[in-house]
Amino acid sequence: MRRLISLVFSLTVTLPFLYAEEPVDLDAVTRIRNEGFRHSQVMDLAWHITEAIGPRLTGSPQSLQAHEWTKTTFEEWGLEAWLEDYEFGRGWVVERAQVRMLSPYVQPLKALPEAWTTGTVGPVQGPVVRANLESEEDLEEWSGKLQGAIVLLDDAEEPEQVDAVLFERWDEEGLEELSQYDIPGDRRGEWRQRMLKRFKFWEKLAAYLEEEGVLATIEPSSRDNGLVRVTGKRSNKDGDRPLGVPALLMTTEHYNRLVRLLDKGLEPELEIDVAVRWFEEDGKGYNTIADLEGSDLADQIVMVGGHLDSWHTGTGATDNGGNCAVVMEALRILKDAGLQPRRTIRAALWSGEEQGYMGSRDYVKRHLATRPETTDPEQLALPTFAREQTWPIEPLPGHSAISAYFNIDNGGGQIRGIYAQENAAVVPIFEAWLEPFDDLGADNVTMENTSGTDHQPFGWVGVPGFQFIQDEMDYMGRTHHTNVDTYDHLNPDDLKKSAVILASFIWHAANRDELMPRKPMPEEPKD
């Protein structure tokens, strides 16, 4: 009996400490909802970013225009705003891309160039050749056989999306599954070795294509149904490696037709005309930073952001202009609702995310923590994003002053919850903050890690960094890095909901008595 009484007493003492209810300012929530739902500007912001400015490939004039416009807009709202620059490389834009089949009959074909590829010198014509060029043995086999040819680098692609669901929202079953923690494996070392091998071969292939006199290369899009999914040749922005020849991605259906014509003994001939412009004067990437100043804890910071850069074939709406509009709208809501936070809320609109989180990495290195520069020649041969992390981490003064960073970059769908990034202490906090938005379908907190965007550089140096769970919509099915990533695929209600939830999150983070709980500092892996 005494043991039972002792156990009950222990539970009554420890449970309130472990599960103390996180305060929620419902008056602020009401004001945020009123401002965000009745006076929203989020679609106007999204329209200006995506359609008035257009695609925002890092280093391009439109990228700088977007950062200058967002800075000016923040200032017009009464926030302090500025641009931070970092070394990036050459800017690039595509001005014209036309592909025609000349034989066995004449017809325009749909293809778009990779970013930072070279252009043609006016229209060029040549026969289509299908060639495997995946190893040095392949290069030797095809040596002397590709002069004046347009080379198809892959086999025909079996359509994968004909029966696929292209538009999805999270349902209860999916959210429940997401909440179940999966023990992670460690394959990053293998990934780096594959990247190193591939990167070295790319350099050889680029030089080989130039020397052999190849006119252009074409690969099939990784999306079907007429979509062109394109990224870019990151190494070409540095200007210190062979450019290769014009490299294009073609719709799967048009590409497959060319392969089948070859297989049937016909010899297609194409005309390709690609005009590009390079910008070498500046060589900078930019981040937009804006502060909603705090009160009694103004020297501490809660950060929120997303990446403003995009690829060049659409207008970067779902990836990630719409979410940048959500970030801006969240700060506007707080400002116009008359809510001054205790901590300073800092918005960051990054560039260079698509090239390996270059903007957010620079911010972290400049303000939060540094790592030693690698001296390993093998690592230096890789792009910065692919290099192994170095040790030790050296925190800067700003490291202890930042409470958390909240990122939004998973398509145009509304926020449905948040990834806790294996930080158990934040789970009850986030659950409390989400409770007023149960009616909006935002009620999921998962211990799972997620990766692939700008919260990661913060977590790598021990700063709490979080990414929101969002409805997928048609993000992975249609818009991600494709030519249809446009304003048409943004849903006004989804962006309004996300802006309201985001505004409430950063408001509550900025008004806690304590900083957000932190996991232990990352440590160097042991052999």
Secondary structure, 3 states (H helix, E strand, C coil): CHHHHHHHHHHHHHHHHHCCCCCCCHHHHHHHHHHHHHCCCHHHHHHHHHHHCCCCCCCCHHHHHHHHHHHHHHHHCCCEEEEEEEECCCEEEEEEEEEEEEECCCEEECEEECECCCCCCCCEEEEEEECCCCCHHHHHHHCCCCCCCEEECCCCCCCCCCCCCCCECCCHHHHHHHCCCCCCCCCHHHHHHHHHHHHHHHHHHHHHHHHHCCCEEEEECCCCCCCCECCECHHHHHCCCCCCCCEEEECHHHHHHHHHHHHCCCCCEEEEEEEEEEECCCCEEEEEEEEECCCCEEEEEEEEEEECCCCCCCCCHHHHHHHHHHHHHHHHHHHHCCCCCCEEEEEEEECCHHHCCHHHHHHHHHHCEECCCCCCHHHHCCCHHHCCCCCCCEECHHHHCEEEEEECCCCCCCEEEEECCCCHHHHHHHHHHHHHHHHHCCCEEECCCCCCCCCHHHHHCCCCEEEEEECCECHHHHHCCECCCCHHHCCHHHHHHHHHHHHHHHHHHHHCCCCCCCCCCCCCCCC
